[in-house]
Structures are given as C-alpha cells and as structure tokens.
Amino acid sequence: MEPVRFGLVGLGNMGRSHLKKEAGLAEAKFVAVADVVAGAVEAATSEYGLRGFARAEDLIDSGECEAVLIATPHPFHPDIAIYAASRGLHVLCEKPIAVTVRSADAMIEAARANGVLLGLMFQTRTEPVYRRARALLDEGVIGPVYRVTLTASSWYRSQAYYDSGSWRGTWSGEGGGVLMNQAPHSLDMLVWLGGLPTRVVADVQTRWHRIEVEDTVSALLDYGDGKTGLLYTTTAEWPGINRYEICGERGKLVIEDGALRLYRLGQSLPEEIATGSMWSKPSGAWEDVPVEPTETGHAVVVRQFARAIRLGEAPIATGEDGLRALEPANALLLSGFRRQPVALPVDRAEYDAFLAEMCARAGAMAARPEQGTVISAQ
C-alpha cells in the first residue's frame, strides 16, 4: 500500500519520540511538522528533511498531508483535531483525547461530519498481556464479572518533573493531575477490560507535590447490577505497582507488572455457595497464562491507523475509545473535589463549570503566593 502522508503537530518530548519511532514504517511517513517553537521546527526539518510550519493550521492547509498526529499538550487537541477534520484530514491524537468530555464530543462529531477517522494513541492496547486478558474475557473464561480493581501506583513523579514546565500540575495547563496526565492509559485498560462504571465516589489528595491538582486518587466504582470496583492511582508512591484484578463467577484474572494469572473455579461461585458444606472452600487452581510476544508501542498504533485509512481495517483505538477513558477521569475529579457521587456519562455543563471554578481558584491562589498554591478537595 502507498504510505499515508502524516503531519506531526507538536515537537516536545513525545513528538520528537514519534519522529524516531515511526521513521521506518512502510505504511506511514512524516512529511511535515509544526510547532510554535521555531528552534524545534528547524531541528526536525534539518534532521528528517521535512517541511516545517509555525502553526498547525498552516501545516493542515498546506496540502502535504493526508493525516495529522497531534502530540501537543492535551488542552490543544480539540482545536487542532476539529480544524484538521474540517479540512478532510484524518486525525491520530495522543492521550488523553481532551481535557473535558464536551471537547471530546466535539472532536468525535467533527470527524463523523467530515468523513474522516479519529484515532487515539492508546499503545498499551498493543501489549500482549492485555490483549490476551481481553480475549479470555471475551471467551467468558471467568464468567460474568462482578468486581474490577485497579491499582496504578507506578506513575511516580518528582517535584522536579512538575517544575520542568509551567503548564504541568496546573488546572489551566492540564485540567487535572494524575488522572489527566499519567493515568489515561490505566483508565483505558480499566474500561477496555472491565467496562465503564455508571457511578463513582472518589477521594482526591495533593499528598506531597507542590501543585494545583491531585496527585492521588482513591475511588469506589459502581457498574450497576451488583458489579463494583475499586481504583487507586498516584504519582506520590514508591515502590509502585500496576495491578488489575477482575473477578468473575467462574474465576479471576490478575494482571500485574506484565504477567497474567488465571484462577479457574471448579464450578461457578453461586453454585459453590449454594451447595457447599459448612466449612468447605471452592475448588480451583491458579495458572500462569502464557503470552506470545508481539511488536508493541506507538509505531504499531500509527501503522494500524494508516491501514485503517488505506484498507478500512479497524484502528487500535478510536475517538469513542478516547471518550470512554476520559469519562471516568472527569467523573473522578468532579466527585473528589465536589465530595459527591457522580453519575456517568458526566453532565457536560456541570463539568465545564467545575473546571472553570478550579482554574479561577488556582489563579486567585497564585496571586497570593503567601497562602500557597496547592488546591485539594474542600
């Protein structure tokens, strides 16, 4: 197939990484880059022989590209994506899709209205351990799921990390903390494997970092029909783990730090409970699930997105997948800072008002530095 001509918007750490990782793809090639930092554009055009632009709009209007890969900070994703879609370009977007669910809605609608594809850079979906877990769930190996638990505490960040950019750890620059920057991949896996909750009750903290936003979140998840879940994520813990536990009527799946284990019950748990003797325990056994190594990472997502454009194949993750991962992030922030249960889908107007309030509070605190800049739940 003829390679899809991509324009790359954003030449920060992630954008430069894309230029390196996807340089050898047969299905896609970068032909242009755009960034507001002139030096970054000059360096990329010199090293890779690409056309350079100061504005994303100029790259999009140049006629050089069939698709754009957006690697800017996420508050800029919607405007660039919507403009590209309006000009007939396909859009592959870094995570998270946007800061607010309303903005994500607009991105998805723009892609639909203009007949272009909108994909998300959820490269964790390419990792074989998660693909195998998803296959086992689809096969019904553990039966109907009644509990999902995620502990994502491997996102440790130092204060120096947050101090490295004025936009980091701020409401106006990121729209949240660990939930918006570090944990979107974790939330995508939570939803992809365990489904989307219908209601959340969250506690948020800014534990030790000097930032405006949360660095730690604990939450109860309600899926309806008796299915429940737990979530914990933080950038303020060491050592951390990345663990998913999915419990079903016929067994349990555990994914921890790249390994997959399966517990198979001899008969379903409801049957065991109904028929077991006074002190009996259900029969079953743990087994390590072998996982075949495959190519993973950003390049796989770009390659598949190009094949989706050319051949009509399914992308790794769609704009709708991006929205499904953003829904719990927005809901958890709203619940934690408002100290109230929040239903999903998130009320768009309520969340926009909440975010505006948090940005205003942060601005007021910054104007009075003697009172500090950390904002936690009130």
SVG drawing of the C-alpha trace seen along z (x, -y; Angstrom):
<svg xmlns="http://www.w3.org/2000/svg" viewBox="-29 -38 49 68">
<polyline fill="none" stroke="black" stroke-width="0.4" points="0.0,0.0 1.0,-3.6 2.2,-5.1 -0.1,-7.6 1.4,-11.1 1.4,-12.4 1.9,-15.8 3.2,-15.9 1.9,-18.7 3.9,-19.2 7.7,-18.7 8.0,-18.3 9.4,-15.0 6.5,-13.0 6.6,-14.5 10.3,-14.0 9.9,-10.4 7.3,-9.8 9.7,-11.0 12.3,-8.4 9.9,-5.5 7.9,-5.7 10.7,-6.7 11.0,-3.2 7.3,-2.4 6.3,-1.2 2.6,-2.2 3.2,-5.8 5.7,-8.6 6.0,-12.0 6.2,-14.7 5.7,-17.9 6.0,-19.1 4.5,-22.1 5.4,-23.7 5.3,-27.2 8.9,-26.9 11.0,-27.8 14.1,-26.1 12.2,-22.8 10.9,-23.0 14.3,-23.9 15.9,-20.9 13.3,-18.5 13.3,-19.7 17.1,-19.6 17.4,-16.1 14.5,-14.5 14.1,-16.5 10.5,-17.6 8.6,-20.7 8.2,-22.9 5.4,-25.2 4.9,-27.5 1.2,-26.9 -0.8,-23.7 -3.3,-25.4 -0.7,-26.1 0.5,-22.5 -3.1,-21.3 -3.8,-23.7 -0.5,-23.0 -1.9,-20.1 1.2,-18.0 -0.7,-15.7 -3.5,-13.2 -3.5,-12.8 -2.1,-14.5 -0.7,-13.1 -1.3,-15.5 1.4,-15.4 0.8,-18.8 -0.3,-19.2 -3.9,-17.9 -5.7,-21.3 -4.8,-22.0 -6.0,-18.7 -9.6,-19.6 -9.0,-22.8 -6.3,-21.2 -8.3,-18.0 -11.5,-19.8 -9.7,-22.1 -7.9,-19.1 -11.2,-17.2 -12.9,-20.2 -10.1,-20.2 -10.6,-16.5 -7.6,-15.2 -7.6,-12.1 -6.6,-12.6 -4.5,-10.4 -4.3,-12.0 -2.1,-11.5 -3.7,-10.7 -5.9,-12.0 -8.2,-12.9 -9.1,-16.2 -9.5,-17.9 -13.3,-17.7 -15.8,-15.3 -17.6,-18.1 -14.5,-18.8 -14.1,-15.1 -17.7,-15.0 -16.9,-17.9 -13.9,-16.1 -15.8,-12.9 -18.7,-14.9 -16.2,-16.8 -14.7,-13.5 -18.1,-12.0 -19.4,-15.1 -16.4,-15.3 -16.0,-11.5 -12.5,-11.2 -11.0,-8.8 -10.2,-9.9 -7.9,-7.6 -6.2,-7.6 -2.6,-6.8 -3.5,-4.1 -0.4,-1.9 -1.0,0.1 -3.7,2.0 -0.9,3.4 0.8,5.2 0.2,8.9 -0.7,9.4 -3.7,7.1 -4.7,8.4 -4.7,12.0 -6.7,10.8 -9.2,9.2 -9.5,12.4 -10.1,14.5 -12.8,12.1 -14.5,12.2 -14.4,16.0 -16.2,15.9 -13.5,17.9 -14.2,16.3 -17.9,15.9 -19.9,12.8 -17.7,10.2 -18.8,8.8 -15.7,6.9 -12.9,4.9 -9.9,3.4 -7.1,1.2 -4.0,0.2 -1.9,-2.1 0.8,-3.5 3.7,-3.1 3.4,-6.6 5.9,-8.2 6.9,-11.8 9.3,-14.1 8.7,-17.7 11.4,-18.5 9.2,-16.9 6.3,-19.2 8.7,-22.2 10.1,-21.4 7.1,-23.1 4.8,-25.9 1.8,-24.1 2.5,-20.9 0.4,-20.2 -2.0,-23.1 -5.7,-23.3 -5.3,-25.6 -2.4,-23.7 -3.6,-20.1 -7.1,-20.1 -6.1,-17.8 -3.2,-15.8 -2.5,-12.1 -5.9,-11.3 -5.3,-13.6 -1.6,-13.1 -0.3,-9.8 -3.3,-7.5 -5.2,-7.8 -3.6,-4.5 -4.6,-2.8 -8.1,-4.2 -8.3,-3.0 -7.4,0.5 -9.8,0.4 -12.7,-0.4 -11.5,1.8 -11.2,4.9 -13.8,4.1 -16.4,1.8 -17.5,-1.7 -18.8,-2.5 -22.2,-4.1 -21.3,-6.0 -18.1,-6.9 -17.3,-8.1 -13.8,-9.5 -11.4,-10.9 -8.6,-13.2 -5.5,-14.4 -2.4,-16.5 -0.2,-14.5 3.3,-15.9 3.8,-17.7 3.6,-21.5 1.0,-21.5 -2.6,-22.8 -4.1,-19.5 -4.4,-16.0 -1.5,-13.6 -3.5,-10.7 -7.0,-9.3 -9.0,-6.6 -12.4,-5.6 -15.4,-3.3 -16.8,-2.3 -20.4,-1.2 -21.3,0.6 -24.9,1.4 -26.4,4.9 -24.2,5.6 -20.9,5.2 -18.5,3.0 -14.9,1.8 -12.0,0.0 -9.4,-2.3 -6.2,-3.8 -3.7,-5.8 -0.9,-8.2 2.3,-9.9 3.3,-10.1 4.2,-6.5 7.3,-4.3 7.7,-1.5 4.6,-1.3 2.7,1.5 0.4,1.8 -2.3,4.4 -5.7,5.2 -7.9,7.8 -11.0,8.9 -13.3,11.3 -16.0,13.4 -18.4,16.0 -16.1,18.8 -12.7,17.4 -10.3,14.4 -7.8,12.7 -4.8,10.8 -2.5,8.7 0.5,7.4 3.6,5.8 3.4,7.6 2.3,11.1 -1.1,12.7 -2.6,15.2 -5.9,17.0 -7.8,18.8 -10.3,21.3 -13.1,22.4 -14.4,26.0 -17.9,24.7 -19.4,21.3 -19.2,19.3 -23.0,19.1 -23.2,22.9 -20.4,23.3 -22.1,21.0 -25.4,22.7 -24.2,26.3 -21.0,26.3 -20.8,27.7 -20.4,25.5 -16.6,25.1 -15.9,26.1 -13.9,23.9 -14.5,23.7 -12.2,25.9 -9.9,24.4 -6.4,23.6 -4.1,20.8 -2.3,21.0 0.2,18.7 -1.2,17.7 1.4,17.8 1.6,14.7 3.1,14.7 5.5,11.7 4.5,9.4 5.5,6.0 4.2,3.2 4.2,-0.5 3.4,-3.8 4.6,-2.6 2.1,0.2 -0.7,-2.2 0.5,-4.5 0.8,-1.6 -2.6,-0.3 -4.1,-3.8 -2.6,-4.0 -4.0,-0.6 -7.4,-1.8 -7.2,-4.8 -6.0,-2.8 -7.6,0.6 -10.6,0.0 -9.2,2.0 -10.0,1.2 -7.7,-1.2 -6.2,-0.2 -8.3,-2.8 -11.0,-5.2 -12.1,-8.6 -15.0,-6.9 -12.5,-4.9 -10.8,-8.1 -14.0,-9.5 -14.8,-6.3 -11.4,-6.7 -12.0,-10.4 -15.5,-9.9 -14.2,-8.3 -11.3,-10.8 -13.7,-13.7 -16.2,-11.9 -13.5,-11.1 -12.2,-14.7 -15.7,-16.1 -16.6,-13.6 -13.4,-14.0 -13.3,-17.8 -17.0,-18.3 -17.2,-15.4 -20.3,-13.9 -21.2,-10.8 -21.1,-11.4 -23.0,-9.5 -21.6,-8.6 -22.0,-9.9 -20.7,-13.1 -23.0,-16.1 -21.2,-18.3 -22.3,-21.6 -21.6,-20.7 -18.1,-19.6 -17.3,-22.7 -18.5,-24.9 -16.3,-22.8 -13.2,-23.2 -13.8,-26.9 -14.1,-27.3 -10.9,-25.3 -8.9,-27.4 -10.3,-30.6 -9.4,-29.4 -5.9,-28.4 -5.4,-31.9 -6.5,-33.5 -4.1,-31.4 -1.2,-32.1 -1.8,-35.8 -1.4,-35.3 1.7,-33.1 2.0,-33.5 -1.1,-31.3 0.4,-28.5 -0.6,-27.1 -1.8,-23.6 -5.5,-23.1 -7.2,-20.0 -10.7,-18.9 -12.7,-21.3"/>
</svg>
